[in-house]
């Protein structure tokens, strides 16, 4: 499956920043973080769409996993 448009935009933003402002390490770190978040969100959306509905307890457990990082 192709990456979402949000992943594509984040990847492009990172690439452009790396090319035109390679010494801006804070900006590069932020863009790498944004790309990682978009990839994770894309994966979660695809996985949830393919899975049966989750119970409230399962949702709570998964939410706790995300909040501890």
C-alpha positions as CSV (number, residue, x, y, z in Angstrom):
1,X,0.0,0.0,0.0
2,X,1.3,3.5,-0.8
3,X,2.0,5.9,2.0
4,X,-0.6,8.5,2.8
5,X,-0.3,12.0,1.5
6,X,0.6,13.2,5.0
7,X,3.6,10.8,5.0
8,X,4.6,12.0,1.6
9,X,4.4,15.6,2.6
10,X,6.4,15.0,5.8
11,X,9.1,13.1,3.8
12,X,9.3,15.9,1.3
13,X,9.5,18.5,4.0
14,X,12.4,16.6,5.6
15,X,14.2,16.2,2.3
16,X,13.8,19.9,1.4
17,X,15.0,21.0,4.7
18,X,18.0,18.6,4.6
19,X,19.0,19.9,1.2
20,X,18.6,23.6,1.8
21,X,19.3,23.9,5.5
22,X,21.5,21.0,6.4
23,X,23.1,22.7,9.4
24,X,19.8,23.4,11.1
25,X,19.9,20.3,13.3
26,X,16.9,21.4,15.4
27,X,14.8,21.8,12.3
28,X,16.0,18.4,10.9
29,X,15.2,16.7,14.3
30,X,11.7,18.2,14.3
31,X,11.1,17.1,10.7
32,X,12.3,13.6,11.4
33,X,10.0,13.4,14.4
34,X,7.1,14.6,12.2
35,X,7.8,12.0,9.6
36,X,8.0,9.2,12.3
37,X,4.7,10.4,13.7
38,X,3.0,10.4,10.3
39,X,4.3,6.9,9.6
40,X,3.0,5.6,12.9
41,X,-0.4,7.3,12.4
42,X,-0.7,5.9,8.9
43,X,0.1,2.4,10.2
44,X,-2.4,2.7,13.1
45,X,-5.2,3.9,10.7
46,X,-4.6,1.0,8.3
47,X,-4.5,-1.5,11.2
48,X,-7.6,-0.2,12.9
49,X,-9.5,-0.2,9.6
50,X,-8.7,-3.9,9.1
51,X,-9.4,-5.0,12.6
52,X,-12.7,-5.7,14.4
53,X,-13.9,-3.1,16.8
54,X,-11.8,-2.9,20.0
55,X,-13.2,-3.0,23.5
56,X,-12.8,0.0,25.8
57,X,-10.2,-1.9,27.8
58,X,-8.2,-2.6,24.7
59,X,-8.3,1.0,23.6
60,X,-7.3,2.1,27.1
61,X,-4.3,-0.3,27.1
62,X,-3.2,1.0,23.7
63,X,-3.6,4.6,24.7
64,X,-1.4,3.9,27.8
65,X,1.3,2.5,25.5
66,X,1.4,5.6,23.4
67,X,1.4,8.0,26.4
68,X,4.4,6.3,28.1
69,X,6.8,7.1,25.3
